[in-house]
């Protein structure tokens, strides 16, 4: 009965959503989710679904490893958001990208019939009733990789556990990041014998180095002298920019050659971000790329996608957004730590609890207990090259020590690929 009502709800939602999307220039491309384009394959592909930017960043190194281990195995990557599509397009010439079908039984069934995947791999937490139900009805195994059930998702799933338990029970294999997430997905309905802990693939999916020429070119484009100190605020959310601006107004008086780089998580917030730095000289990264440059700007606002890691590579200190105030629960601290960049984050890192704990335990990152303590921590690190070297070195060591999750995941996936 619950799934019947869900089908009615999604049927009603299709025309309403189509009209709403058609009226939105920003989201109009999502209309493609109702009837996604289906690429041609010589044989049944593995379908990897990664919802948005975070999941795509997880999927990419996993797919790279899959293609290396099984070079003749076709792979299809799908996404659900505009930003995820931008990040996924052009990833690999041998991995087509298309929209994930809207979770309506007809849309999903049509897509499955045309793709005929040998397995559906869901990245992290993408539990959609019809996606899973229709796949299993066609004898397509459904596998969760790098699985996590956050506090927010657990609460939401538990509210509808009576309806969702049959959906979770159909999952063929769940490769979870840690034992806590494994226990949670069992509680939601996946059979214990189908659940395993393979670790967090984010440790594997980060670059341990950036070509120095790339970093030098970026520094030149931004007009940052080689000996300057650069603080990069990555994946900032509401509140983070105000905190950054408060730190800037004090630290700029103490450090003559100081630069701040602000990389918002969502570019549609640019006006709000700029407003926080009102009265300061700010330049956009897009202007720098087009050759526009004045000599006075020491605050760079990155308004293009895909450059966060490059900016981390020239950072003196990296600050992880979404971690200083409740609600977001942090972003990935491994991207900067893996490069040996001293990394600082706040108390709210629940979504990246394993990376945060591993870094702090190893002495490879600094976690401040409250937002108001960030200023003092930045001042301490900017004043001490010894502390920065120690923190950066230990951070990189912690990342390397925790790698291996991708290979463990592929070992678990092998029976689904090699027996079909």
N, C-alpha and C positions, 0 to 999 in steps of 0.2 A: 504493500500500500504506500509506504514512504517513497519508494522509487517511482511509483506511478504518479504520485503528486509532484515529485521532482521533475518528471518528464513533462507534466502539464505546465509547471512553472517555467521551464526552459523554453517550451514551445511559445508561451506568451512573451517571453523575454526576447526572442529572436527578432520579431518585427520592430518592437520598441527600441531595442539596442541598435538595430540597423538604421533607423531614422536618426537616433541620437548621434551615432558615429558619422553619418552622412553630413550632419550639420556642424561637425567639429573638424576644422582643418588640421588640428593637431593629431587627432586620433582616427581620421577617416580611413587610413590604411588598414585599420583593424577590421574593416568590413570583410577583408580577405579571409578572416577566420571562419566565416560561415561556409565558404566553399574554397578551401585552400588549393593553391596550385600543387599538383603532384608531379614531381620529377620522374623521369623514366629510369628504371634500373634493369640490369641484365639478369639479376636474381634478387631474391627477397632480402631487403636491407634490415639492418638493426635500426630501429627508430629510437633516437635519443631526444627526450623533451627537456628543455631548459627554459623555465618561465621568462626570466628577465636578465638584467645585467649580471647580478650575482651568480645566478645559476649557469649562465653562459660561460663565465670565467672559470667555473668549476668544470664544466663539460669539455672545454677546449683541450686541456692536457690529457684528460681521460680518452677523448677521441683520438688524439695524436698517438697515445700508447696503444689503443685498439688497432689503428691502421698499421702500426709498426708490427704488432704481434700477429694480426690477421690481415695481411695486405689485400687479399682477394675478397674480403668481407665488405659489402657496401654499407654505408652509414648515411642516415638521413637525420638532420638536426632540425627541430621545430622550436619556435618561441611563441610567447603570448603577448609581448608588449612591443611598442614602437622602439623604445630604447634597447631592448634585447635584440631586436631585429637589426638595428644599426650596428651593434657590436658583433653580431654573428655573421652578417653578410661579408663575403670575401674571406672568411676564415681559412678555408682550404678549397682548392678547385675540385677536389674529389669528394667533397662532402656538401651536397646541396642543402640549402636552407629554405624552409617555408614556414607558413603559419601553422600553429597547432589548431585543430578544429575546435570551434566552440562546443562546449560540453552538452550538446543536444544529440540525442540518440541517432537521428538521421544523419547529421553532419559527421559524427564519429564513424558510424557504420560505412558511409560512403567513402570516407578517407581510408579506412582499414581495407576495404575491398580493393581500392585502387593501388594502395601501397603494398599490401600483403606482407607486413613485416614479420621477421622470424622471432623478434622479441621487442618489447617496449621497455625502455630504460627511463625511469623518472629520476631527475636530479633533485636531491634534497627533499623537499616537501611539496609535491605536486599531486595531491590526491583528489581526483575528479571521478565521481561515481560512474558516469557513462563511459569515460575513457577506459577505466579499468574493467568495468562489466562487459562492455562490447569486445574488448581485446580477449578476455578470458573465454567468452562465448565462442570465439574463433580459434581457440586453442593457442593463443599467443601468450607466452609467459610475460608477466609484468614484474620488473625488478626495480627496486629503489636503490640508488647508489649515493654515497656520502650522505646518508639519511640523517635527518634531525627532526625532532618534534619540539619546537620551541615552547616556552611557557604560554605564549599567546595562542599558538596553534593547538596545544594540548587542551587548553580551556575551551576553545571553540569546538574541537572534535568531541570532547567529552559531553558537551551540551547536546550533541546529536548522535551520541554513541550508539543508541538503540538503532538508529537508521544507518549509520556508517559502518557498524561492525561487520555486516555482510560484505561490504566493499573491501575493507581492510583484509578480511579473511581470504580474499581471492589473490592477494599478492603472493607471487611465487618465491621471491627472495628479497630480503631487506638487509642491505649492507649499511650498517649504522656507524656514525662517527665515534660513539662511546657507549658505555654500558647503560648510562641513564637513558639515553635516547632509545636504546634497544629495549629496555624495560617498558618504556612508554608505548612503543609501537606494538608490543605484545599485549599490553593492557587495552589497546584500541582494537585488537582483534586478529593480528597476524600470528600464525602458529609459531610457537617458540623454536621449533626445529627449522623454521625458514628464516630465522633472524640470526645475524652474526655481526660482530664488531670488527670492522676493517680499518678503522682510524679515519682521520680527516684528510681528504685528498688535497685540501688547500695547502698543506705543507709541501706537497710535491709540485703543485701547480704554480709556484712562484719562481721568478728569475733570481738566480744567485749572483748575477752580475749584469751590467749594462755596458755595451760597447762605449769605451771612453770618448770615442769620436762623437757618438750620439749625444752624450752629456755635454761635451764641449760646444757642440753646435747649438744645443738648447740654451746654454749659458750665454753664448754670443747673441743669439736671437733676442734674448730677454735683456741684454745689456747689463748682465751681472758680472762684476769683476771677479777674478779667480779667488781672491782672498776674502771675499765677502761672506758673511754669515746669512744663511737662508733657512727660514722656518717654513715648512710646508704643512698646511692644514688640509688633510685629505678627506674626501667624502663628507664634507660638512653638511649639517642639518640645521634647522631653525634653532637659534640660540648659540650655536657654535661660532657664527660670524661675529656676533656681538661680543662674545668672549675673546675672540681673536683681536677684534678692534680695541678692546680694553687693554689687552696685553701690548698691542702695537704702540698705543699712545704713550705708554710708559717706557717700553724697551727701546723705542727709536731714539730716545734721549740718552740712553746709556750705551748704545752700540751704534757707532757712526755709519758703518757699512753693513747695516742690517736690511734684509729683504724679507717680506712675507709673501707667500704664494697661497692663494685660497682656491681650493678645488671643490666646488659644490657637488653634492651627490646628484641633484636634479637641476638641470640648467634652466628650467622654467622659473626658478627662483632668483634669477640674476638681478632683477630690479631690487628685490628685498635685500640681497647681499650687498649691493652697491650702497644702499641706503644706510647700512650699518657703518660704512666707512665715509660717511658724509663729512666733507671738509678735508679729507685726505686725498692725496694724488694717487689715483688708481688707473691702471691700464689693462685692457682685455688681451688675453692671449691671441685672439683672432686678429687683433690689430697688429700685434707683434709679428705674426706669421705673414701679414700682408706688407710688412716693411715699415709700418708706422711706429715711430719711437721718439719720445722726448726724453730728456736727460734726468727729469726730476722724479719719475715714478719709481717707488720702491715697494709698491703693493701690486702684485700681479693676480688678476682674477682669471682663472682658466675656464673659458667658455666653449671649449671644444672637448669632444669625447676621446677617450683612449690614451691620454697622456699622463695619467696620474703616476704611473711607475717611473716614467722618464723624469718627472719632476722630483720624485723621491730620490732619484739617483744623484741629484745635485744638492740635496738637503743637508744642512748641518744638523737639524733636528726635525723629525717628522711627528706630527700630532694627528691622532686618529679621531675623526669626527664621529658624531652619533654616540659618543661614550660619556659625555659629561652631564647629560640631563636624562631623566627617565623617558621611556617611550620607544626609543630606537634600539637600544641595547647593542650598540657598537658596530664597527665595520672591521674589515680585515687588517690586522696589524702585521701580518706576515710579509706583505709586499715590501714594506720598508725594512723590516728587520732582516729579511733574507739578503738584502743588499748591504748589510752592515751599517745601516743608518740608525742612530739613537732614536728610539721610538717611545712616545709618551701617549698614554690614553687615560681616560677617566674611570670612574667606578662602575659604569654601566656597560658591561661587555658580555652580557648573557648569551647573545647570539654567536659569540666567538669565544666561548668559555674555555675550550681546550687550547686554542692558540694563545690566549691571554695568560692562562695558568702556566703553560709550558714556558713562555717567555719570561714571566716574572719569576718563576721557580728557578730558572737557570741564570737569573740576573741579567736577562737580555732585553728588558723593557722596564720602563718606569710607569707605575700605575698610581696616579694621585687619587686621594680619597674624596676630593670634592673639586668642583670647577674653580673655586676661588684659589686653589693651590697651584693652578697651572702656571701662573705668572712666576712664582718663586722657583718652580722646577725649570722653566725655560731659562730664567736668569742663571740658575746654577749650572745648567749644561752649557749654555753659551759662554760662560766664564771659565769652563774647565775642559780643555782638550783631552786631558787624561780620562775624565769621566765619560766623555763622548766615545773615545776609542774603546774603553772597557765595555760600555753598554752595547755599542754596535757589534763588537766582536762576539760577545756572548749571545747576542740576539741571533746572529747568523749561525752560530754553533747549535743553538736550540732548534732552529728550523731544520738543519741537516740531520740532527739526531732523531727527529720525529718523522722523517720521510719514509716512504714505502707503502702508503695506503693505496696508491693506484695499482701497483702490482698485486697486492692482496685482493683488491677488488676484481681485477682481471682474472685472477685464479678462480674466483667464485663465479664469474660470468662464463668461463670456458665451457662448462657442460651444456649451457644453453646454446652456444655457438657451434661447438664441435660435434654435436650429435644430431644436428639438423641437416 
